Amino acid sequence: MRITQFKALAFDCYGTLIDWETGILNGLEPLTSQLNGRMTRDQILEIHAYYESKQQRLTPNLKYSDLLAVVFRRIAEEWRIPISPVDWANYGNSIKNWPAFPDSPSALQYLEKHYRLYILSNVDVRSFSYSNEKLGVQFDGVYTAEDIGSYKPSDRNFEYLFANLSRHGIDKTEILHVAESLFHDHLPANRHELANCRIFRRRNQKGQGASAGSGVKDIPVFDVSVGSMSELVELHRFQSEK
């Protein structure tokens, strides 16, 4: 597939553009510091993914920063660690500290010269505004779980994307969905016959980390797979020159 054939790139943000696993681990440090090394990095992230995806199904209208606070409480309960309301509120607001992957800003600045850029993310509007400052581009549309009232992998989120891009004169066949998570993004992309590009940030790591969700039994099909945003830029340059 030639990625140069598309008019728009629809990005997942967290795990793709923003290094949410580093952000999550830093935010959970008040809990993990009391574990005395009993759990690996991936085990911690997968517990977080379990409670996050479960809460997203149970309370699809709950703002993401508030949902993170619930996840923090559930993990503290499982690990039998006492916490205060200040602790879980601090974690809910920690998204503003989550770093961008080093290659994200420059890659986006290159890609915005060639595509319309959109965000389809399981986050709230205010939290994304902090991340957007780190990414350094003006997106053509930002569609969050708070806007839509549900969380990916719900079909509603993708239908919302298609409806809004159609208003911009962009057909579904002209969209390339760019994401890391199999559970949240690539399986629903396959269901909707949406062209997809995996940014395989975890290709040198085991498991699915914070993107594990409810687990993935069927491996989705990828139209394109690269290891980073910088590799996506290099692919575009290569195909543009041919």
GULUMTI-863582 format. One record per residue (C-alpha): x, y, z; residue number from 1; residue in three letters. Coordinates in Angstrom, 3 decimals. Layout:
// residues N
east X	north Y	up Z	resi NUM	resn ala
...
//
This chain:
// residues 242
east 0.000	north 0.000	up 0.000	resi 1	resn met
east 1.177	north 3.517	up -0.809	resi 2	resn arg
east 0.543	north 5.820	up 2.130	resi 3	resn ile
east 0.792	north 8.761	up -0.252	resi 4	resn thr
east -2.668	north 7.857	up -1.617	resi 5	resn gln
east -4.488	north 9.124	up 1.511	resi 6	resn phe
east -5.814	north 12.604	up 2.253	resi 7	resn lys
east -6.074	north 12.285	up 6.030	resi 8	resn ala
east -4.278	north 10.604	up 8.912	resi 9	resn leu
east -6.393	north 9.796	up 11.981	resi 10	resn ala
east -4.146	north 9.281	up 14.978	resi 11	resn phe
east -4.602	north 7.553	up 18.240	resi 12	resn asp
east -2.647	north 9.670	up 20.701	resi 13	resn cys
east -1.652	north 7.760	up 23.851	resi 14	resn tyr
east 0.825	north 5.007	up 23.099	resi 15	resn gly
east 1.252	north 6.335	up 19.562	resi 16	resn thr
east 2.253	north 10.000	up 19.913	resi 17	resn leu
east 2.423	north 10.345	up 23.707	resi 18	resn ile
east 4.497	north 7.919	up 25.783	resi 19	resn asp
east 1.685	north 6.991	up 28.109	resi 20	resn trp
east 3.456	north 3.936	up 29.541	resi 21	resn glu
east 6.193	north 6.156	up 30.954	resi 22	resn thr
east 3.510	north 8.570	up 32.158	resi 23	resn gly
east 1.488	north 5.797	up 33.775	resi 24	resn ile
east 4.494	north 4.269	up 35.539	resi 25	resn leu
east 5.623	north 7.659	up 36.821	resi 26	resn asn
east 2.109	north 8.418	up 38.054	resi 27	resn gly
east 1.784	north 5.055	up 39.808	resi 28	resn leu
east 5.077	north 5.474	up 41.631	resi 29	resn glu
east 3.355	north 6.248	up 44.991	resi 30	resn pro
east 1.925	north 2.704	up 44.743	resi 31	resn leu
east 4.688	north 0.787	up 42.994	resi 32	resn thr
east 7.355	north 2.129	up 45.367	resi 33	resn ser
east 5.683	north 0.042	up 48.072	resi 34	resn gln
east 5.827	north -3.216	up 46.098	resi 35	resn leu
east 9.561	north -3.777	up 46.710	resi 36	resn asn
east 10.110	north -4.953	up 43.137	resi 37	resn gly
east 7.587	north -7.793	up 43.303	resi 38	resn arg
east 6.117	north -6.981	up 39.877	resi 39	resn met
east 7.628	north -6.340	up 36.467	resi 40	resn thr
east 7.006	north -3.232	up 34.396	resi 41	resn arg
east 4.702	north -5.122	up 32.023	resi 42	resn asp
east 2.741	north -6.736	up 34.861	resi 43	resn gln
east 2.048	north -3.290	up 36.319	resi 44	resn ile
east 0.965	north -1.920	up 32.948	resi 45	resn leu
east -1.300	north -4.885	up 32.246	resi 46	resn glu
east -3.063	north -4.511	up 35.603	resi 47	resn ile
east -3.625	north -0.867	up 34.728	resi 48	resn his
east -4.972	north -1.876	up 31.299	resi 49	resn ala
east -7.372	north -4.375	up 32.887	resi 50	resn tyr
east -8.953	north -1.858	up 35.236	resi 51	resn tyr
east -8.958	north 0.914	up 32.639	resi 52	resn glu
east -10.773	north -1.077	up 29.944	resi 53	resn ser
east -13.210	north -2.515	up 32.488	resi 54	resn lys
east -14.098	north 0.952	up 33.781	resi 55	resn gln
east -14.453	north 2.310	up 30.251	resi 56	resn gln
east -17.084	north -0.347	up 29.531	resi 57	resn arg
east -18.923	north 0.272	up 32.800	resi 58	resn leu
east -18.906	north 4.089	up 32.690	resi 59	resn thr
east -18.512	north 5.203	up 29.053	resi 60	resn pro
east -19.557	north 8.772	up 29.910	resi 61	resn asn
east -17.012	north 9.209	up 32.694	resi 62	resn leu
east -14.352	north 11.790	up 31.837	resi 63	resn lys
east -10.960	north 10.153	up 31.326	resi 64	resn tyr
east -9.169	north 12.053	up 34.090	resi 65	resn ser
east -11.894	north 10.924	up 36.517	resi 66	resn asp
east -11.712	north 7.393	up 35.142	resi 67	resn leu
east -7.964	north 7.306	up 35.799	resi 68	resn leu
east -8.647	north 8.253	up 39.404	resi 69	resn ala
east -10.929	north 5.190	up 39.683	resi 70	resn val
east -8.224	north 2.987	up 38.141	resi 71	resn val
east -5.717	north 4.252	up 40.719	resi 72	resn phe
east -8.133	north 3.371	up 43.536	resi 73	resn arg
east -8.791	north -0.113	up 42.163	resi 74	resn arg
east -5.078	north -0.881	up 41.837	resi 75	resn ile
east -4.431	north 0.403	up 45.368	resi 76	resn ala
east -7.222	north -1.861	up 46.644	resi 77	resn glu
east -5.772	north -4.899	up 44.844	resi 78	resn glu
east -2.357	north -4.219	up 46.302	resi 79	resn trp
east -3.824	north -3.359	up 49.732	resi 80	resn arg
east -2.129	north 0.037	up 49.847	resi 81	resn ile
east -3.912	north 2.839	up 51.724	resi 82	resn pro
east -4.415	north 6.050	up 49.732	resi 83	resn ile
east -6.206	north 9.381	up 50.112	resi 84	resn ser
east -8.541	north 11.304	up 47.767	resi 85	resn pro
east -5.624	north 13.603	up 47.015	resi 86	resn val
east -3.610	north 10.610	up 45.757	resi 87	resn asp
east -6.204	north 9.414	up 43.280	resi 88	resn trp
east -7.061	north 12.943	up 42.158	resi 89	resn ala
east -3.361	north 13.609	up 41.493	resi 90	resn asn
east -3.172	north 10.514	up 39.332	resi 91	resn tyr
east -6.280	north 11.515	up 37.404	resi 92	resn gly
east -4.621	north 14.834	up 36.588	resi 93	resn asn
east -1.218	north 13.336	up 35.773	resi 94	resn ser
east -1.883	north 13.220	up 32.002	resi 95	resn ile
east -0.501	north 16.741	up 31.746	resi 96	resn lys
east 2.904	north 15.296	up 32.715	resi 97	resn asn
east 2.910	north 12.413	up 30.225	resi 98	resn trp
east 5.757	north 12.996	up 27.738	resi 99	resn pro
east 5.593	north 12.925	up 23.958	resi 100	resn ala
east 7.713	north 10.345	up 22.198	resi 101	resn phe
east 10.822	north 12.210	up 21.015	resi 102	resn pro
east 10.012	north 11.726	up 17.312	resi 103	resn asp
east 6.327	north 12.742	up 17.477	resi 104	resn ser
east 6.550	north 16.560	up 17.113	resi 105	resn pro
east 8.947	north 16.618	up 14.165	resi 106	resn ser
east 7.099	north 13.787	up 12.404	resi 107	resn ala
east 3.756	north 15.543	up 12.772	resi 108	resn leu
east 5.238	north 18.816	up 11.526	resi 109	resn gln
east 6.407	north 16.990	up 8.406	resi 110	resn tyr
east 3.144	north 15.102	up 7.875	resi 111	resn leu
east 0.905	north 18.153	up 8.236	resi 112	resn glu
east 2.449	north 19.429	up 4.986	resi 113	resn lys
east 1.007	north 16.408	up 3.157	resi 114	resn his
east -2.183	north 15.386	up 5.000	resi 115	resn tyr
east -5.087	north 16.614	up 7.056	resi 116	resn arg
east -4.360	north 15.449	up 10.620	resi 117	resn leu
east -6.982	north 14.258	up 13.114	resi 118	resn tyr
east -7.016	north 12.806	up 16.628	resi 119	resn ile
east -9.349	north 9.979	up 17.730	resi 120	resn leu
east -8.518	north 9.406	up 21.383	resi 121	resn ser
east -9.813	north 7.865	up 24.613	resi 122	resn asn
east -9.210	north 11.030	up 26.590	resi 123	resn val
east -10.984	north 14.192	up 27.703	resi 124	resn asp
east -10.639	north 17.562	up 26.012	resi 125	resn val
east -8.757	north 19.325	up 28.796	resi 126	resn arg
east -6.236	north 16.521	up 29.239	resi 127	resn ser
east -5.546	north 16.393	up 25.518	resi 128	resn phe
east -4.839	north 20.124	up 25.474	resi 129	resn ser
east -1.766	north 19.496	up 27.653	resi 130	resn tyr
east -0.573	north 16.764	up 25.289	resi 131	resn ser
east -1.235	north 18.917	up 22.237	resi 132	resn asn
east 1.204	north 21.514	up 23.578	resi 133	resn glu
east 3.913	north 18.839	up 23.519	resi 134	resn lys
east 3.070	north 17.707	up 19.966	resi 135	resn leu
east 3.514	north 21.125	up 18.388	resi 136	resn gly
east 0.920	north 21.032	up 15.583	resi 137	resn val
east -2.620	north 22.271	up 15.038	resi 138	resn gln
east -4.832	north 19.280	up 14.276	resi 139	resn phe
east -7.681	north 19.618	up 11.801	resi 140	resn asp
east -10.008	north 17.872	up 14.255	resi 141	resn gly
east -9.767	north 16.412	up 17.756	resi 142	resn val
east -12.391	north 13.781	up 18.630	resi 143	resn tyr
east -12.259	north 12.534	up 22.202	resi 144	resn thr
east -14.176	north 10.010	up 24.277	resi 145	resn ala
east -15.589	north 12.984	up 26.174	resi 146	resn glu
east -17.028	north 14.371	up 22.922	resi 147	resn asp
east -18.452	north 11.050	up 21.788	resi 148	resn ile
east -19.691	north 9.547	up 25.057	resi 149	resn gly
east -17.918	north 6.223	up 24.597	resi 150	resn ser
east -14.424	north 4.774	up 24.546	resi 151	resn tyr
east -12.615	north 2.901	up 21.796	resi 152	resn lys
east -12.909	north 0.141	up 20.709	resi 153	resn pro
east -16.599	north 1.106	up 20.517	resi 154	resn ser
east -17.864	north 1.392	up 16.949	resi 155	resn asp
east -19.443	north 4.717	up 17.926	resi 156	resn arg
east -16.050	north 6.382	up 18.080	resi 157	resn asn
east -15.129	north 5.338	up 14.547	resi 158	resn phe
east -18.558	north 6.228	up 13.186	resi 159	resn glu
east -18.111	north 9.672	up 14.760	resi 160	resn tyr
east -14.762	north 10.007	up 12.978	resi 161	resn leu
east -16.238	north 9.036	up 9.601	resi 162	resn phe
east -19.194	north 11.398	up 9.962	resi 163	resn ala
east -17.005	north 14.378	up 10.835	resi 164	resn asn
east -14.409	north 13.763	up 8.132	resi 165	resn leu
east -17.187	north 13.319	up 5.584	resi 166	resn ser
east -18.262	north 16.875	up 6.416	resi 167	resn arg
east -14.696	north 17.916	up 5.544	resi 168	resn his
east -14.993	north 16.211	up 2.159	resi 169	resn gly
east -12.937	north 13.180	up 3.147	resi 170	resn ile
east -14.274	north 9.696	up 2.423	resi 171	resn asp
east -13.473	north 6.714	up 4.643	resi 172	resn lys
east -11.340	north 5.266	up 1.837	resi 173	resn thr
east -9.147	north 8.386	up 2.020	resi 174	resn glu
east -8.314	north 7.940	up 5.726	resi 175	resn ile
east -5.315	north 6.068	up 7.145	resi 176	resn leu
east -5.740	north 5.258	up 10.835	resi 177	resn his
east -2.390	north 5.447	up 12.655	resi 178	resn val
east -2.155	north 3.765	up 16.052	resi 179	resn ala
east -0.295	north 1.366	up 18.330	resi 180	resn glu
east -3.026	north -0.545	up 20.156	resi 181	resn ser
east -4.448	north -3.743	up 18.697	resi 182	resn leu
east -7.388	north -3.742	up 21.100	resi 183	resn phe
east -8.424	north -0.092	up 20.947	resi 184	resn his
east -7.653	north 0.710	up 17.309	resi 185	resn asp
east -6.642	north -1.979	up 14.870	resi 186	resn his
east -9.357	north -4.544	up 15.525	resi 187	resn leu
east -12.112	north -1.919	up 15.141	resi 188	resn pro
east -10.313	north -0.528	up 12.071	resi 189	resn ala
east -10.531	north -4.000	up 10.535	resi 190	resn asn
east -14.236	north -4.222	up 11.407	resi 191	resn arg
east -14.863	north -0.937	up 9.624	resi 192	resn his
east -12.614	north -1.780	up 6.649	resi 193	resn glu
east -10.524	north 1.263	up 7.519	resi 194	resn leu
east -6.949	north 1.352	up 6.220	resi 195	resn ala
east -4.555	north 1.147	up 9.162	resi 196	resn asn
east -0.924	north 1.757	up 10.025	resi 197	resn cys
east 0.559	north 0.281	up 13.165	resi 198	resn arg
east 3.167	north 2.311	up 15.001	resi 199	resn ile
east 4.750	north -0.657	up 16.759	resi 200	resn phe
east 6.314	north 1.179	up 19.690	resi 201	resn arg
east 6.511	north -2.029	up 21.737	resi 202	resn arg
east 8.148	north -4.217	up 19.069	resi 203	resn arg
east 11.152	north -4.947	up 21.315	resi 204	resn asn
east 9.023	north -5.692	up 24.374	resi 205	resn gln
east 6.879	north -8.610	up 25.497	resi 206	resn lys
east 3.126	north -8.443	up 25.938	resi 207	resn gly
east 0.804	north -5.548	up 25.135	resi 208	resn gln
east 1.531	north -3.341	up 28.122	resi 209	resn gly
east -0.937	north -0.550	up 28.809	resi 210	resn ala
east -2.772	north -1.337	up 25.555	resi 211	resn ser
east -3.752	north -4.855	up 26.620	resi 212	resn ala
east -7.387	north -3.959	up 27.272	resi 213	resn gly
east -9.489	north -7.106	up 27.548	resi 214	resn ser
east -6.945	north -9.127	up 25.631	resi 215	resn gly
east -6.698	north -9.768	up 21.908	resi 216	resn val
east -7.572	north -13.251	up 20.657	resi 217	resn lys
east -7.414	north -12.447	up 16.946	resi 218	resn asp
east -4.434	north -10.569	up 15.550	resi 219	resn ile
east -5.662	north -7.763	up 13.292	resi 220	resn pro
east -4.460	north -7.162	up 9.752	resi 221	resn val
east -2.207	north -4.145	up 9.161	resi 222	resn phe
east -1.949	north -2.358	up 5.839	resi 223	resn asp
east 1.278	north -0.744	up 7.035	resi 224	resn val
east 3.491	north -1.461	up 10.055	resi 225	resn ser
east 6.442	north 0.651	up 11.184	resi 226	resn val
east 8.272	north 0.977	up 14.467	resi 227	resn gly
east 8.000	north 4.711	up 15.046	resi 228	resn ser
east 6.678	north 7.996	up 13.734	resi 229	resn met
east 10.065	north 8.766	up 12.255	resi 230	resn ser
east 9.874	north 5.525	up 10.249	resi 231	resn glu
east 6.452	north 6.594	up 8.963	resi 232	resn leu
east 7.998	north 9.851	up 7.737	resi 233	resn val
east 10.814	north 7.955	up 6.015	resi 234	resn glu
east 8.280	north 5.683	up 4.309	resi 235	resn leu
east 6.369	north 8.708	up 3.041	resi 236	resn his
east 9.570	north 10.282	up 1.708	resi 237	resn arg
east 10.557	north 7.035	up -0.012	resi 238	resn phe
east 7.167	north 6.571	up -1.671	resi 239	resn gln
east 6.979	north 10.222	up -2.686	resi 240	resn ser
east 10.261	north 9.951	up -4.550	resi 241	resn glu
east 9.235	north 6.873	up -6.556	resi 242	resn lys
//
